Structure formats: C-alpha cells, structure tokens
Amino acid sequence: MSKIEFTNKEAFNFAIAFIKGNWVLALVTTLIFTVLILLSYMPFPIGTLFSITYVVFSTSVQIYVARVAKESYFIEDVENKASNTNFSDFFLKYLQTALGFSAGIFLFTLIFVILLGIILNILFPSLPDKISLENLSNIPSQTLLLSSLIVLSLLSWFTYVGPAVSGKVFLAESFQEAFFKTFNIINPNFWAKTLSKRYFNYIVIWSFIVFALIIVMSLMLTSLIFIPIGLLILYFITLYNAIVFIYTDEKLK
C-alpha cells in the first residue's frame, strides 16, 4: 500500500474522484446548493436563514468528503466510497460538527468586528462611524490607507491560518469540540505551527489553484449555456478545499 503524500495534486485528484464516483450525488447537491444560494438573496430574515442553512450544510458535506479522502490511499478508494454514499449520510453524518464550526466562526467574527471597530476608532478618531461612498472623500488619505492596511493584514493572516484551523475542526467528533477548535484561529501557539516552509508552500499553491478555478468559474457563470459547468466547478472547489484543509493537519507535524 503506497504512502499518502497529502499534496495539492492528491487533493485535486481525490476531489475529481469523489465526483466521478457518484454523479447523481454531485448533480443533486449542486442543485440544492444553488437553490440555497439564490434563496439567500431574499429579504431579511428569510434570506439570512437560507444563507446560514447553506453554510452549515456545505460545511457538513466538506467534512464528509475530507474524512473520506483522509482515510483513502487510492483514487479507487475514493470513488468506491463516493458510490456507496447516500444523501442522508452526505448531509447529516457530520452535521453536529458543522454546526459547532459555524457557531464558532459566527462568534469569532462578531467579536472580531466589534474589537476591530473599537481599535480603529481609537487609532483613527477621524474615521466616521459609518463609511460610505459619500463620506469617503472626507477621510484623510493617510488615515484611510493605514486603516485599510490594518484590516487587510488581519484578513490575510486569518486567511493563511484558516485552512489549518478548518483541518483541525474537520477532525472533531462533536459540536463542542468543533466549536472550541475554531478558536485556534486566535491561538499564538497554533499560529507558530503554520510558520513552517512546508505549510507555507502548501497554502500558496492551493491559493493559486483556487484563484484560477474561481476565474474559470466566473467566466462560465457569465453565459447561460455554461452556467451548469460553472456551478459544478463551484461544487468541485468546495470538495477540493475540504480535502486541502484536512491535509493541513499533516503539514503542521
């Protein structure tokens, strides 16, 4: 039995294998997610409810696929497990973990936005309470530049460590475990593990691949004829990201 290398290439091939292993599952799931995304544009609070539903179930699906990939040695293993996957297991088997992750992300985002607002108001008192196109020109350029750099730097860092955090959460076995593992995103000891060259190269390659896929997907979605292909690419990105995320657990060792 060959050794799993936990590479981006392997994650890419395993994501394709899972789709090939169960086309019906792929097409129906893509349709369900598309409907949920469209319904999320409805007025508040109905749209918000559908948006949350999409996030939770897409995360549950990601955890399922990530677990399958982590436990597989060959492409045939992934295809066989996909072919034996039913809709109930696909959406519900790891629902508790997905709910814990979603709750953790929501709480973290809420605290982050509040604290960031307080810090920016202290550092840059000239910033208005609500920034809009109308009052943007009244903000000093230096203040706008520095505050933007702070926000972008924080978001970039969280995007960098985010896959590793997700990888840990995907291995959680309960709501509580998933919820608390989410806060590794603000754990300096956890950050230190992501500073290795091995993890950095892995994430850089992943980001370029996802960026290229998003460009192709966006082009597909601009044409009515190619919209189905664009939606399938979105589904593929969801699966590919899931496998990349759970593989990060190996990059931190």
BARORO-126285 format. One record per residue (C-alpha): residue number from 1; x, z, y. Coordinates in Angstrom, 2 decimals. Each point is the difference from the previous one (the first is absolute). Layout:
<rs>
@nr NUM; east X; up Z; north Y
...
</rs>
This chain:
<rs>
@nr 1; east 0.00; up 0.00; north 0.00
@nr 2; east 1.58; up -1.09; north 3.31
@nr 3; east 0.50; up 2.35; north 2.90
@nr 4; east -2.42; up -0.17; north 2.93
@nr 5; east 1.94; up -0.83; north 3.16
@nr 6; east -2.69; up 1.05; north 2.54
@nr 7; east 0.75; up -2.90; north 2.34
@nr 8; east -2.12; up -1.93; north 2.49
@nr 9; east 0.19; up -3.01; north -2.31
@nr 10; east -1.32; up 2.04; north -2.89
@nr 11; east -2.80; up 1.42; north 2.16
@nr 12; east -0.89; up -3.52; north 1.14
@nr 13; east -0.13; up -1.35; north -3.56
@nr 14; east -1.95; up 2.98; north -1.30
@nr 15; east -2.61; up -0.41; north 2.77
@nr 16; east -0.46; up -3.65; north -1.00
@nr 17; east -0.19; up 1.02; north -3.67
@nr 18; east -2.77; up 2.52; north 0.70
@nr 19; east -2.07; up -2.65; north 1.77
@nr 20; east 0.61; up -2.55; north -2.77
@nr 21; east -0.91; up 2.58; north -2.62
@nr 22; east -3.52; up 0.42; north 1.34
@nr 23; east -1.22; up -2.74; north 2.35
@nr 24; east -3.57; up 1.31; north -0.02
@nr 25; east 1.16; up 3.40; north 1.16
@nr 26; east 2.12; up -1.61; north 2.72
@nr 27; east -2.78; up -2.23; north 1.33
@nr 28; east -2.72; up 2.66; north -0.05
@nr 29; east 2.26; up 2.61; north 1.61
@nr 30; east 1.01; up -2.49; north 2.69
@nr 31; east -3.67; up -0.70; north 0.70
@nr 32; east -0.86; up 3.72; north 0.18
@nr 33; east 2.88; up 0.75; north 2.36
@nr 34; east -0.90; up -2.98; north 2.18
@nr 35; east -3.59; up 1.21; north 0.34
@nr 36; east 1.16; up 3.53; north 0.85
@nr 37; east 2.40; up -1.33; north 2.65
@nr 38; east -2.75; up -2.11; north 1.58
@nr 39; east -2.46; up 2.92; north -0.06
@nr 40; east 2.58; up 2.22; north 1.71
@nr 41; east -0.60; up -2.02; north 3.18
@nr 42; east -3.55; up 1.33; north 0.24
@nr 43; east -0.76; up 2.50; north 2.81
@nr 44; east 1.07; up 3.62; north -0.32
@nr 45; east -0.56; up 2.01; north -2.19
@nr 46; east -1.02; up -2.52; north -2.67
@nr 47; east 3.08; up -2.16; north 0.53
@nr 48; east 2.26; up 3.03; north -0.18
@nr 49; east -1.59; up 1.04; north -3.29
@nr 50; east 0.69; up -3.40; north -1.54
@nr 51; east 3.54; up 0.05; north 1.39
@nr 52; east 0.68; up 3.36; north -1.66
@nr 53; east -1.55; up -1.27; north -3.23
@nr 54; east 2.35; up -2.98; north 0.04
@nr 55; east 3.08; up 2.16; north 0.61
@nr 56; east -0.86; up 2.46; north -2.78
@nr 57; east -0.85; up -2.59; north -2.65
@nr 58; east 2.88; up -2.32; north 0.85
@nr 59; east 2.34; up 2.99; north -0.28
@nr 60; east -1.56; up 0.94; north -3.35
@nr 61; east 0.59; up -3.55; north -1.23
@nr 62; east 3.58; up 0.08; north 1.25
@nr 63; east 0.72; up 3.21; north -1.89
@nr 64; east -1.43; up -1.49; north -3.20
@nr 65; east 2.16; up -3.13; north 0.23
@nr 66; east 3.08; up 1.99; north 1.03
@nr 67; east -0.38; up 2.27; north -3.04
@nr 68; east -0.37; up -3.02; north -2.30
@nr 69; east 3.17; up -1.59; north 1.42
@nr 70; east 1.99; up 3.24; north -0.20
@nr 71; east -0.89; up 0.37; north -3.68
@nr 72; east 0.72; up -3.65; north -0.93
@nr 73; east 3.25; up -1.63; north -1.15
@nr 74; east -1.06; up -3.64; north -0.22
@nr 75; east -2.33; up -2.37; north 1.81
@nr 76; east -2.01; up -0.28; north -3.22
@nr 77; east -0.59; up 3.77; north 0.11
@nr 78; east -1.51; up -0.28; north 3.47
@nr 79; east -2.18; up -2.97; north -0.97
@nr 80; east -1.29; up 1.78; north -3.11
@nr 81; east -0.82; up 3.18; north 1.91
@nr 82; east -1.74; up -2.04; north 2.71
@nr 83; east -2.08; up -1.89; north -2.58
@nr 84; east -1.16; up 3.33; north -1.44
@nr 85; east -0.87; up 1.47; north 3.39
@nr 86; east -3.69; up 0.52; north 0.76
@nr 87; east -1.50; up 0.32; north 3.47
@nr 88; east -0.81; up 3.68; north -0.38
@nr 89; east 3.58; up 1.00; north -0.76
@nr 90; east 1.41; up -2.38; north 2.59
@nr 91; east -1.97; up 1.54; north 2.85
@nr 92; east -0.63; up 3.56; north -1.14
@nr 93; east 2.81; up 1.21; north -2.29
@nr 94; east 2.19; up 1.14; north 2.89
@nr 95; east -2.73; up 0.52; north 2.57
@nr 96; east 0.81; up 3.69; north 0.49
@nr 97; east 3.64; up -0.82; north 0.74
@nr 98; east -1.09; up -2.74; north 2.42
@nr 99; east -2.37; up 2.40; north 1.78
@nr 100; east 2.77; up 2.59; north 0.34
@nr 101; east 2.39; up -2.61; north 1.41
@nr 102; east -2.63; up -1.32; north 2.43
@nr 103; east -0.86; up 3.51; north 1.19
@nr 104; east 3.68; up 0.80; north 0.51
@nr 105; east 0.61; up -3.20; north 1.95
@nr 106; east -3.07; up 0.65; north 2.18
@nr 107; east 1.11; up 3.55; north 0.84
@nr 108; east 3.59; up -1.08; north 0.65
@nr 109; east -1.12; up -2.87; north 2.26
@nr 110; east -2.32; up 2.30; north 1.95
@nr 111; east 2.73; up 2.60; north 0.58
@nr 112; east 2.57; up -2.70; north 0.78
@nr 113; east -2.16; up -1.68; north 2.64
@nr 114; east -0.86; up 3.33; north 1.68
@nr 115; east 3.61; up 1.22; north 0.07
@nr 116; east 1.31; up -3.40; north 1.14
@nr 117; east -2.51; up -0.01; north 2.86
@nr 118; east 1.07; up 3.49; north 1.07
@nr 119; east 3.73; up -0.87; north -0.17
@nr 120; east -0.43; up -3.24; north 1.94
@nr 121; east -2.03; up 1.78; north 2.70
@nr 122; east 2.75; up 2.62; north 0.35
@nr 123; east 2.84; up -2.54; north 0.10
@nr 124; east -1.85; up -2.59; north 2.07
@nr 125; east -2.61; up 1.73; north 2.21
@nr 126; east -0.62; up -3.29; north 1.81
@nr 127; east -1.64; up -1.46; north -3.10
@nr 128; east -3.80; up -0.20; north 0.39
@nr 129; east -2.23; up 1.76; north -2.54
@nr 130; east -1.35; up -3.36; north -1.11
@nr 131; east 2.25; up -3.04; north 0.05
@nr 132; east -1.78; up -3.31; north 0.54
@nr 133; east 0.80; up -3.48; north 1.31
@nr 134; east -1.45; up 1.02; north 3.37
@nr 135; east 2.36; up 2.92; north 0.62
@nr 136; east 3.01; up -1.33; north -1.91
@nr 137; east 1.48; up -1.54; north 3.15
@nr 138; east -0.11; up 3.40; north 1.75
@nr 139; east 2.31; up 1.63; north -2.56
@nr 140; east 3.71; up -0.04; north 0.99
@nr 141; east 1.86; up -2.53; north -2.16
@nr 142; east 2.66; up 2.55; north -1.03
@nr 143; east -2.67; up 2.46; north -1.13
@nr 144; east -1.86; up -2.69; north -1.92
@nr 145; east 3.21; up -1.21; north -1.68
@nr 146; east 1.21; up 3.46; north -1.05
@nr 147; east -3.39; up 1.15; north -1.26
@nr 148; east -0.40; up -3.25; north -1.96
@nr 149; east 3.45; up 0.46; north -1.54
@nr 150; east -0.88; up 3.53; north -1.11
@nr 151; east -3.26; up -1.12; north -1.61
@nr 152; east 1.57; up -3.04; north -1.69
@nr 153; east 2.96; up 2.03; north -1.27
@nr 154; east -2.30; up 2.59; north -1.58
@nr 155; east -2.24; up -2.65; north -1.54
@nr 156; east 3.02; up -1.90; north -1.34
@nr 157; east 1.40; up 3.14; north -1.60
@nr 158; east -3.31; up 0.91; north -1.65
@nr 159; east -0.29; up -3.58; north -1.25
@nr 160; east 3.48; up 0.32; north -1.50
@nr 161; east -0.66; up 3.25; north -1.88
@nr 162; east -3.66; up -0.83; north -0.69
@nr 163; east 0.60; up -1.95; north -3.23
@nr 164; east 1.99; up 2.91; north -1.45
@nr 165; east -2.76; up 2.44; north 0.95
@nr 166; east -2.59; up -2.27; north -1.61
@nr 167; east 2.14; up -0.25; north -3.13
@nr 168; east -0.01; up 3.78; north -0.38
@nr 169; east -3.73; up 0.21; north 0.65
@nr 170; east -0.75; up -2.72; north -2.56
@nr 171; east 1.51; up 2.27; north -2.65
@nr 172; east -2.25; up 2.93; north 0.96
@nr 173; east -2.59; up 1.17; north -2.51
@nr 174; east -2.55; up 1.67; north 2.27
@nr 175; east -1.60; up 0.00; north 3.45
@nr 176; east 1.99; up 3.03; north 1.12
@nr 177; east 3.35; up -1.33; north -1.23
@nr 178; east -0.57; up -3.38; north 1.67
@nr 179; east -1.13; up 1.67; north 3.23
@nr 180; east 3.08; up 2.22; north 0.33
@nr 181; east 2.46; up -2.70; north -1.11
@nr 182; east -1.22; up -2.12; north 2.91
@nr 183; east 1.75; up 2.40; north 2.37
@nr 184; east 3.38; up -0.98; north -1.38
@nr 185; east -0.20; up -2.43; north 2.90
@nr 186; east 1.00; up 2.86; north 2.33
@nr 187; east 2.42; up 1.69; north -2.41
@nr 188; east 3.65; up -0.34; north 1.19
@nr 189; east 1.29; up 0.69; north -3.52
@nr 190; east -2.07; up -2.91; north -1.27
@nr 191; east 1.21; up -2.19; north 2.88
@nr 192; east 3.59; up 0.62; north -1.07
@nr 193; east -0.71; up -1.54; north -3.41
@nr 194; east -1.11; up -3.25; north 1.65
@nr 195; east 3.28; up -0.47; north 1.90
@nr 196; east 1.82; up -1.45; north -2.98
@nr 197; east 1.21; up -3.61; north 0.04
@nr 198; east -1.95; up -0.62; north -3.21
@nr 199; east -3.33; up 0.98; north 1.56
@nr 200; east 0.75; up -1.72; north 3.31
@nr 201; east 0.77; up -3.37; north -1.63
@nr 202; east -3.06; up 0.31; north -2.22
@nr 203; east -2.32; up 0.61; north 2.96
@nr 204; east 1.56; up -2.73; north 2.17
@nr 205; east -0.50; up -2.62; north -2.74
@nr 206; east -3.58; up 1.20; north -0.55
@nr 207; east -0.80; up -0.20; north 3.73
@nr 208; east 1.23; up -3.61; north 0.23
@nr 209; east -2.03; up -1.01; north -3.06
@nr 210; east -3.17; up 1.63; north 1.31
@nr 211; east 0.55; up -1.53; north 3.45
@nr 212; east 0.28; up -3.47; north -1.55
@nr 213; east -3.11; up 0.58; north -2.14
@nr 214; east -2.00; up 1.14; north 3.02
@nr 215; east 0.96; up -3.16; north 1.91
@nr 216; east -1.12; up -2.19; north -2.92
@nr 217; east -3.19; up 2.03; north -0.40
@nr 218; east -0.79; up -0.28; north 3.72
@nr 219; east 0.43; up -3.78; north -0.12
@nr 220; east -2.32; up -0.21; north -3.02
@nr 221; east -2.67; up 2.09; north 1.74
@nr 222; east -0.14; up -2.42; north 2.95
@nr 223; east -1.58; up -2.68; north -2.18
@nr 224; east -3.36; up 0.31; north -1.77
@nr 225; east 1.36; up -1.98; north -2.94
@nr 226; east 2.94; up 2.34; north -0.57
@nr 227; east -1.71; up 3.33; north 0.76
@nr 228; east -0.37; up 0.87; north -3.73
@nr 229; east 3.75; up -0.56; north -0.46
@nr 230; east 0.71; up 2.19; north 3.02
@nr 231; east -2.15; up 2.79; north -1.41
@nr 232; east 1.74; up -0.21; north -3.36
@nr 233; east 3.35; up 0.28; north 1.79
@nr 234; east -1.31; up 3.14; north 1.71
@nr 235; east -0.93; up 1.39; north -3.43
@nr 236; east 3.46; up -0.91; north -1.30
@nr 237; east 1.66; up 1.78; north 2.94
@nr 238; east -2.05; up 3.10; north -0.84
@nr 239; east 1.26; up -0.02; north -3.60
@nr 240; east 3.58; up -0.92; north 0.92
@nr 241; east 0.21; up 2.80; north 2.55
@nr 242; east -1.34; up 2.47; north -2.56
@nr 243; east 2.74; up -0.84; north -2.50
@nr 244; east 2.71; up -0.01; north 2.68
@nr 245; east -1.16; up 3.43; north 1.17
@nr 246; east 0.08; up 1.64; north -3.42
@nr 247; east 3.42; up -1.53; north -0.70
@nr 248; east 1.39; up 1.85; north 3.03
@nr 249; east -0.02; up 3.14; north -2.11
@nr 250; east 2.92; up -1.51; north -1.91
@nr 251; east 1.83; up -0.94; north 3.22
@nr 252; east 0.02; up 3.62; north 1.19
@nr 253; east 1.84; up 1.31; north -3.06
</rs>
